[in-house]
């Protein structure tokens, strides 16, 4: 998977969602760096959540799927201030 990124601005309580394909046998990673905390990153595959690692202003998840699958990536600003987020997929 090529490295892709997207810059986002989310108001308090606002959420963003996108679907992405993870290819069979290839490690796929999703990461978010943010200028605001707290926020939530969620990655689900076939309805099951993938574990996400957390740090104060960064979150990440990775998987090497056995078969090609669609995943849903969600990001929510749970803070009281607007925030800028950088979503990176590779």
C-alpha positions in Angstrom: 0.0 0.0 0.0 1.4 3.4 -0.9 1.6 6.0 1.8 -1.4 8.3 1.7 -2.3 11.1 4.1 -5.1 13.5 4.6 -5.2 16.7 6.6 -8.5 17.2 8.5 -10.0 19.9 10.7 -12.8 18.7 13.0 -14.9 20.8 15.4 -15.6 19.6 18.9 -17.8 16.4 18.7 -17.3 16.2 14.9 -16.4 12.8 13.3 -14.8 11.7 10.1 -15.2 8.2 8.5 -13.6 6.6 5.5 -13.3 3.1 4.1 -10.0 1.6 2.9 -8.9 -1.7 1.4 -6.2 -3.7 3.2 -4.5 -6.2 0.9 -4.0 -9.9 1.8 -0.6 -10.7 3.2 0.6 -7.0 3.3 1.0 -5.1 6.5 -1.3 -2.1 6.6 -1.0 0.8 9.1 -3.2 3.7 10.0 -1.9 6.5 12.1 -3.1 9.9 13.3 -1.1 12.8 14.6 -3.2 15.6 16.1 -2.8 19.1 17.6 -5.6 18.3 20.1 -6.4 15.7 22.7 -8.6 13.9 23.5 -9.7 12.2 20.2 -10.7 8.7 19.2 -9.3 6.6 16.3 -11.2 3.5 15.5 -10.4 0.9 12.8 -12.8 -1.9 12.2 -12.6 -4.9 9.9 -15.6 -7.2 9.2 -17.3 -5.5 12.2 -14.5 -6.2 14.7 -12.3 -3.5 16.1 -8.6 -3.6 15.5 -6.5 -2.7 18.5 -5.2 0.9 18.4 -2.1 2.1 20.2 -2.5 5.4 22.0 -0.3 8.3 23.0 -1.4 11.8 24.1 -1.6 13.2 20.5 -1.0 10.1 18.3 -2.9 6.9 17.7 -2.1 4.0 15.4 -3.3 0.6 14.3 -1.8 -2.1 12.1 -2.8 -5.5 10.7 -1.6 -8.0 8.1 -4.9 -9.5 6.9 -5.1 -13.1 5.7 -7.3 -12.0 2.8 -8.1 -8.7 1.1 -10.7 -6.8 3.2 -12.3 -3.4 3.6 -11.8 -1.6 6.8 -13.6 1.4 8.2 -11.4 4.1 9.7 -13.1 6.6 12.1 -11.8 9.7 13.8 -13.7 11.8 16.3 -12.7 15.0 18.1 -13.9 14.5 21.7 -12.2 17.6 22.9 -13.7 21.0 23.7 -11.7 22.8 21.0 -11.5 22.5 17.2 -8.5 20.4 16.1 -6.3 19.6 13.1 -5.6 16.0 12.4 -3.2 14.2 10.0 -4.4 10.7 9.0 -1.7 8.6 7.5 -2.3 5.2 5.8 0.4 2.9 4.5 
